[in-house]
Amino acid sequence: MNIENNKTNTNTNINTNTNTNTNNDYFSNIIGYQEVKDELVSVLNWINNKDAYIKDNPNVIFPKGFLFHGPYGCGKTLFMREFSKALNRKIFEIKGSGDASKEIEDVFTKARSYVIDKNDSQDLKLYEKVVIVIDEVDLLISDTKAERQLITQMDGFNDEGDIVVLATTNSLYDISDALLRSGRFDREISIKVPRKKDIPVFLNKFLSDLDVPKEELEKIDLEFLSKLFVGKSCIDIKTIINDCYLRFDKKFTTDNLEQSYFFISFNKTFKYDKNSSEDNYFIACHEAAHALLMYYYRNYFDFYRACIFNNIYSAGQASSFEDLSNICCLEKRVASIDIALAGYIGLKTLLGYMDDGAYSDLKKARYESRLLVNSFGYLGPDKILRNFDRNSRNECDEFVYRNDKLSYRLLKKRIRFVTKYIKKNKEKLRLITNKIYEDGYINKVSLYDIMESNN
């Protein structure tokens, strides 16, 4: 139950008169997450120097509980451990083994025995502060009795910060409002998946840990991999790099890392047999048309790959790295309509084939066109309709019918544009289709080579 704590004097590193964001020695073994580190250093400044704050104002209340939350594999537990060490206190841990309610009561009782109110003691050597850590608190409080016990115990100590509780959870939805209110878990520390700009830091760290030579590391396209790994947790990135180390016999290249990404993310490699299905050429043409329009709208969509999957989920896929800087642009929504229409129109134009697999694409195009008219005022703010719900009056049938006609006209206009563009670039579409059919995929470099060639 007791965790060994190597005590160091942290007070000398904190100045109560400054709000510094540079003192991150406590978290030097954690990479990235600078904003989280800055916030925790500020909190350490409050708690480790509480006497100075209380002297200035005895009514100040210090946080009792800190809840680290976020997706798995992002370092919540590591942050909690490092924060508990930086607090320079006696550490207890609630592990949730056996009777959780009784363990909570026992740990808090023992913790209180270490905290002697200095107003009742002349010997300040007896006065010691405590931190209690709980990893995956959501599992601990799945038992209602244990949850009530934790609430009771957290309500049972003073507001001076003598006992601090640290906990982690994957989701705040698993924690009741009763625990999240002020006076219990006062601070919620969000540990999210790494942002795109921070991913190169993690890539460099994990690759360096596997002794990748510097000259080999410089050849890896970190900018591309940062786009590819968006949404992946720290442990996911580390797993992909480790898979590349084993799968490709320590040979780290951008292509090898990309293949490991596909295997870890989708349990699929790039192995492809063009003769595996009679529909492969049709699938290739469908995805090639999507790629063609993504190239046209390259200011909004950074094309990544179009490929043939041929699995139970999807026959193929054309994907891009979205430019979030234009996320609210209405023209970008128009672009998404054109891209959705492209697969169906491209296959019809190049091969004269009516694609019954384009149902979801066509449905998306229809939905987006209605959304532009009804919700975003693309054809004028006077055309916006109120949301339908039971507590408000619906729009009259005349307005709904009018907007349906407008969205239909918008969709017809986009169909004409996409058809014209694809016909104009029919030979480019054929080349892209052949590339996908032969190799199973086309990447950005190959797509741009085809589109920008004079052939």
Secondary structure, 3 states (H helix, E strand, C coil): CEECCCCCCCHHHCCCCCCCCCCCHHHCCCCCCHHHHHHHHHHHHHHHCHHHHHHHCCCCCCCCEEEEECCCCCCHHHHHHHHHHHCCCEEEEECCCCCHHHHHHHHHHHHHHHCCCCCCCCCHHHCCCEEEEECCHHHHCCCHHHHHHHHHHHCCCCCCCCEEEEEEECCHHHCCHHHHCCCCCCEEEECCCCCHHHHHHHHHHHHHHCCCCHHHHHCCCHHHHHHHCCCCCHHHHHHHHHHHHHHCCCCCCHHHHHHHHHHHHHCCCCCCCCCCCCCHHHHHHHHHHHHHHHHHCCCCEEEEEEEECCCCCCCEEEEEEECHHHCCCHHHHHHHHHHHHHHHHHHHHHHCCCCHHHHHHHHHHHHHHHHHHHCCCCCCHHHCCCCCCCCCCCCCHHHHHHHHHHHHHHHHHHHHHHHHHHHHCHHHHHHHHHHHHHHCEEEHHHHHHHHHCCC
